[in-house]
Amino acid sequence: MVDRPSRRTRDEKLENLIVNHTTIFMGTFEEAFSAIADRITEAAVLDTSGPKDGRTPSSGTRASKELAPDVLTQISQVFSGIREEMDSQWPKDASVFVHYVSNPLFDRGIEIVEKYDFGRPKLTERLSDQALVSYVFLLKSGDKELSTMFRELADWRSGLPKPPWAP
């Protein structure tokens, strides 16, 4: 039997994973992020000063370090809209979610995320808008490892039971 703190931590990881995975996936289709990514790419091309170790940072890394205040505001607005949409469909009674994720099939999602390291907080954590957008940009840039993880997560989610609150 799992003790209460471990169960809560597991459930929090699963909630974060489901919310973050969905948010990032939805973010890849937001036109606003394409415009923001273009601005960041242009700024990166104009910035000739690279890291001292000679490596070129990925667009996802640059995005997390070089965002202007107006860009951060735009990102927050986009994610706010995505969160509102998700919140409207999320169960109001927390026990419904806890019961739903009690199935051991959900543990596989945590295992998938834990085996990858992208140099940013994991999808099982509560992510800031900057962390979320860095994943969106990394995914949109065609990062093979992140694409693989997202395919694995999509396969995992497709095998889960339908949430009782789903339309």
N, C-alpha and C positions, 0 to 999 in steps of 0.2 A: 504494500500500500504506500502511495506517495504522500509525504507529509504536506501540510497546508502551505507553508512558504514555497516549497518546490513546485507544487501544483499551481500556485498563483503566478510564480515566475514563468512557468511553462505557458500558462494561459496568456500572460502579458506578451511573451515572445510571439505566440501565435497571432494574437490580435495585431501586434506591430507588423509582423510579417505579412498578414493578409492586407492590412491597410497600406503598407509601404509598397508592396508588389503591385497592388491595384493602382495606387497613385502614380507610380513610376510608369506603369504600362499606359495609363490614360494620358500622362504627360507627354509620352512620345508622339501622341496624335494631336497635341495642342499646337496650333499655328504660331501662337505667341512664342513658344520655345524655339521654333525655327528662326524667328526674327532675332531673338536674344542670342541664339547660338551664332548667327551670322555676325552680329555686333562683336561678340567675344572673339570670334575667329579673326575678324578684321583688326581688332585691337592687338591680338597675339602676333599677327603678321607685322604690324607696325612696331611692336616691341622687340627690338633686336637683342635685348639683354636676356640671356637664358640662365638656367641654373648653373652654379659654379662647377658642378660635377660633369657638365657637358651633355647631360641627357636632355631630351626635349620632353617637357611635360605633356601629358595627354590633354585633350580639350576638357575632359571631365575634371582634371586636376586644376587646370587654369581657371575653369568656371568657379571652382570653390574658393579660389584665392583672389580673383580679379574683378569681382562684381561691384559695379558702381551702385550707389544708393538708389538711383531711379530704376535700375535693372532689378535690384532686390525687391523694390515695391511691385514691379510688374510680376515677378515670380510669386510673391506672396498673394497677389490678386488671383493669379491662375490657380494656385494650390488651394486658395480659399474656396473657389468655385468647385473644385474637385472634391474637397472635404465636405462641403455642404451637400453635394449630390450623394456622397457615400453615407453621410450622417442620416440623411432622410431615409435610407434603406437599411440602416443598421438597427439591430434590435434595441428597444428602449429598456428592456429588462435584462440586466447583465447575466442573470442566471441562464437565460436562453443561450447566450454565446458559450458560457462555461459548459453547459450540457452538450452543445453541438461539438465542441473541440475535445470532449472527453474520449472520443474514439482514438485508439492508438495510431491509426493511419496518419494523424496530424503530426506525429513526431518526425516523420520523414521530411517534412518541410523545413524543420529546424535543422536537421542533419544536412540537408542540401546547402543551406545558407552557411552553416558553420564550417564547411570544408573549403570555402572560397575566402580570399582576402583581396580586397580592391583598394586597400589603403584608406578606407573611410569606414564610418560606423556600419555595422551589419544591419541587414533588413529586419532583424529580430529586435532591434532597438528602436526607441522613439526617435525619429529623425527630424532634424531641422529642415527648413525649406532649402537651405544651401546644400545640405547633404542629399536631399531628394533630387534637386536639379542636377547635381553632379552625376548622379546615377542616370538621369534622363539623358544628359549630354554624352555620357560614356556609352550608353546603349545606342543612341543615335549615331555615334561616331563609328559604330560597327565593332566594338570591342568583342573579340571572339569568346573570351572567357565569360564575360557577363552575359553575352547572348546564350551561351551554353547553359549557364545557371538559370536564366529566365525560361529556356525551353524545359529544363528539368522541373522548375517550379510549375510551369503550365501543365506539364504531364501529371505532376503530383496533384494539382488542384482539380484536374479533370476527373481524377479517380475518387475524389472525395464526395460524400453525400451532399445533396443540395441543401443549402442552409434553410432552416424553417422560415426565415424572414424574407427569403428571396421572392421577388415578384413572379 
